[in-house]
Amino acid sequence: MGGKYRITGDKYPRMRPSRRRGRLAFLGVACVAVLGLSGWGVWQLVGVFTGSDEASAAAGVRPSRCTPADSAQANASPSPSPTAVPKPGAVTVNVLNATTRSGLAKKTADELKKRGFRIGDVGNAPATYDKKVDGTGVLLGPAAALKSTLPVLGTQLPAAERRTDPARKGAAVDLIIGDGFKGLAKKAAADTALAALSAPQPSPSAGKGC
């Protein structure tokens, strides 16, 4: 070109690349890095919740080596021992009638003897209880009998009231027949209740799971 716009000299202006291209390249690298970090984090979380050892180790979580068998063994309770209760043959029973009906003491004593109990005195109840027992009956014994002989005798007359007398001597227990007495429990039911007394009682689990 000539005139006012004529180019003179032997140097030409240098053309610089657009700054926009540099920004786009930087943004692309940053996006790739963010996506990579996000994928790695998701992989760690999946490994932790699904039990992947490799992913759990990368996330700093120690994987559990507990198996179902180990957990069951840890939670297993020690085998309970049977409850020590006396046999009917070791229990001496005094059968006393506190009602106005005659013959009840003898009849009840004979049935208890058939069921293996030892029979002591048979007759009328003392004045303390005579004609004063409205319920089925009263089972009376020393303090030590509360968790031994009285429960055994109670299997034969479940509805009877159980009482202890700290001043009482000897191991014998009394079956005092009351006005509501209609007979002893059925033998099958009494035998089942007696067997349950000697059955092992489950204890709370002391083990700790994995």
Wavefront OBJ file of the C-alpha trace (Angstrom):
o trace
v 0.000 0.000 0.000
v 1.129 3.546 -0.591
v 0.530 6.920 0.773
v -0.546 7.306 4.382
v -0.754 3.528 5.100
v 2.468 2.428 3.454
v 4.527 -0.089 5.456
v 8.179 0.685 5.730
v 11.077 -1.166 7.319
v 12.065 -4.847 7.421
v 10.211 -5.878 10.719
v 6.646 -7.127 10.906
v 4.351 -7.310 13.940
v 4.321 -10.741 15.776
v 0.947 -12.453 15.943
v 0.186 -13.816 19.512
v -2.130 -16.838 20.164
v -5.454 -15.987 21.654
v -5.668 -16.086 25.447
v -9.025 -17.848 25.162
v -7.387 -21.055 23.981
v -5.123 -21.156 27.044
v -8.062 -20.762 29.366
v -9.984 -23.561 27.671
v -7.019 -25.912 27.978
v -6.665 -25.130 31.691
v -10.364 -25.737 32.316
v -10.190 -29.079 30.506
v -7.294 -30.309 32.665
v -9.083 -29.175 35.818
v -12.277 -31.041 34.852
v -10.359 -34.261 34.235
v -8.685 -33.974 37.647
v -11.983 -33.360 39.443
v -13.657 -36.301 37.744
v -10.722 -38.546 38.623
v -10.821 -37.579 42.297
v -14.601 -38.048 42.420
v -14.371 -41.526 40.918
v -11.650 -42.521 43.375
v -13.756 -41.329 46.305
v -16.822 -43.250 45.101
v -14.720 -46.373 44.704
v -13.521 -46.049 48.306
v -17.049 -45.660 49.653
v -18.330 -48.640 47.686
v -15.450 -50.720 48.989
v -16.115 -49.744 52.598
v -19.842 -50.567 52.481
v -19.472 -53.727 50.420
v -16.529 -55.108 52.379
v -13.871 -54.819 49.679
v -10.546 -55.281 51.488
v -8.554 -53.289 48.931
v -10.893 -50.317 48.962
v -11.300 -50.436 52.739
v -7.542 -50.421 53.210
v -7.232 -47.438 50.880
v -9.881 -45.614 52.896
v -8.124 -46.396 56.199
v -10.819 -48.832 57.417
v -9.732 -52.180 58.803
v -11.938 -54.922 57.298
v -13.675 -57.333 59.651
v -12.550 -60.959 59.555
v -15.570 -62.188 61.525
v -17.490 -65.095 60.015
v -21.074 -66.152 60.870
v -19.666 -69.150 62.770
v -17.391 -66.894 64.840
v -20.311 -64.590 65.661
v -22.514 -67.508 66.755
v -19.731 -68.885 68.937
v -19.093 -65.489 70.521
v -22.778 -65.061 71.391
v -23.251 -68.597 72.715
v -24.057 -68.762 76.429
v -22.499 -71.349 78.719
v -24.675 -74.412 79.170
v -26.765 -73.810 82.303
v -26.762 -76.467 84.995
v -29.983 -78.097 86.199
v -31.641 -76.584 89.252
v -31.071 -78.703 92.350
v -34.481 -79.617 93.797
v -35.294 -82.589 95.995
v -37.160 -85.589 94.697
v -40.663 -86.254 96.079
v -39.236 -89.179 98.052
v -37.068 -86.744 100.010
v -40.022 -84.539 100.997
v -42.000 -85.360 104.134
v -45.542 -83.933 104.033
v -47.944 -83.467 106.939
v -51.479 -83.453 105.522
v -53.860 -81.411 107.680
v -57.556 -80.732 107.119
v -58.794 -77.211 107.928
v -62.321 -77.772 106.554
v -65.509 -79.246 107.964
v -65.402 -82.074 105.427
v -64.153 -85.284 106.941
v -61.771 -87.717 105.283
v -59.982 -85.165 103.077
v -56.644 -85.423 104.875
v -56.508 -89.241 104.646
v -57.579 -89.324 101.011
v -55.081 -86.621 99.996
v -52.262 -88.258 101.948
v -52.868 -91.575 100.193
v -52.666 -89.891 96.763
v -49.459 -88.062 97.640
v -47.938 -91.335 98.823
v -48.753 -92.909 95.441
v -46.918 -90.030 93.780
v -43.756 -90.739 95.745
v -43.986 -88.340 98.691
v -43.230 -89.364 102.249
v -46.188 -88.872 104.573
v -45.849 -87.579 108.107
v -48.790 -86.557 110.291
v -52.339 -86.850 108.968
v -55.241 -85.166 110.778
v -56.980 -81.916 111.532
v -55.265 -78.533 111.188
v -54.183 -76.651 114.332
v -56.395 -73.882 115.716
v -54.361 -71.246 113.898
v -55.674 -72.572 110.561
v -58.703 -74.695 111.409
v -61.738 -73.387 109.470
v -59.726 -70.269 108.565
v -58.405 -71.199 105.112
v -60.781 -70.014 102.418
v -58.609 -70.884 99.432
v -57.405 -74.187 98.059
v -54.852 -74.641 100.782
v -51.661 -73.485 102.448
v -48.197 -74.994 102.059
v -46.198 -74.277 105.208
v -42.560 -75.016 105.953
v -39.307 -73.655 107.412
v -37.513 -70.735 105.734
v -35.147 -73.097 103.909
v -38.116 -74.816 102.248
v -39.167 -71.746 100.243
v -36.934 -72.625 97.273
v -36.631 -76.349 97.790
v -39.373 -78.579 99.205
v -42.280 -76.122 98.961
v -41.954 -75.728 95.154
v -41.850 -79.525 94.825
v -45.013 -79.936 96.884
v -46.517 -76.977 95.024
v -46.505 -78.968 91.778
v -49.261 -81.108 93.311
v -51.421 -78.165 94.399
v -50.415 -75.103 92.289
v -53.123 -72.779 93.645
v -52.117 -73.236 97.271
v -50.547 -70.344 99.163
v -46.932 -70.820 100.245
v -45.783 -69.645 103.654
v -42.680 -70.062 105.800
v -42.158 -69.992 109.542
v -38.617 -68.951 110.581
v -39.145 -70.479 114.030
v -40.175 -73.842 112.608
v -37.780 -76.747 113.184
v -37.245 -79.801 111.024
v -37.515 -80.231 107.254
v -41.111 -81.507 107.015
v -43.719 -79.320 105.310
v -47.472 -79.037 105.860
v -50.227 -79.253 103.295
v -53.193 -77.583 104.986
v -56.395 -78.226 103.044
v -58.705 -75.214 102.679
v -62.384 -74.756 101.856
v -61.629 -74.263 98.142
v -59.861 -77.617 97.828
v -61.231 -79.847 95.051
v -58.377 -82.298 94.747
v -54.738 -82.431 93.778
v -53.546 -81.487 90.308
v -53.814 -84.194 87.666
v -50.813 -86.489 87.879
v -49.698 -85.771 84.297
v -49.768 -82.021 84.887
v -47.988 -82.422 88.238
v -45.266 -84.564 86.642
v -44.740 -81.968 83.907
v -44.433 -79.179 86.476
v -42.034 -81.296 88.543
v -39.829 -81.950 85.502
v -39.774 -78.225 84.719
v -38.329 -77.496 88.163
v -35.248 -79.575 87.351
v -34.855 -78.307 83.784
v -31.857 -76.046 83.018
v -32.710 -72.367 83.094
v -31.361 -70.290 80.157
v -28.916 -67.574 81.140
v -28.494 -64.180 79.420
v -25.887 -64.188 76.656
v -22.569 -62.900 77.987
v -20.737 -63.151 74.681
v -19.945 -60.248 72.424
v -20.441 -60.435 68.690
v -17.703 -59.690 66.191
l 1 2 3 4 5 6 7 8 9 10 11 12 13 14 15 16 17 18 19 20 21 22 23 24 25 26 27 28 29 30 31 32 33 34 35 36 37 38 39 40 41 42 43 44 45 46 47 48 49 50 51 52 53 54 55 56 57 58 59 60 61 62 63 64 65 66 67 68 69 70 71 72 73 74 75 76 77 78 79 80 81 82 83 84 85 86 87 88 89 90 91 92 93 94 95 96 97 98 99 100 101 102 103 104 105 106 107 108 109 110 111 112 113 114 115 116 117 118 119 120 121 122 123 124 125 126 127 128 129 130 131 132 133 134 135 136 137 138 139 140 141 142 143 144 145 146 147 148 149 150 151 152 153 154 155 156 157 158 159 160 161 162 163 164 165 166 167 168 169 170 171 172 173 174 175 176 177 178 179 180 181 182 183 184 185 186 187 188 189 190 191 192 193 194 195 196 197 198 199 200 201 202 203 204 205 206 207 208 209 210
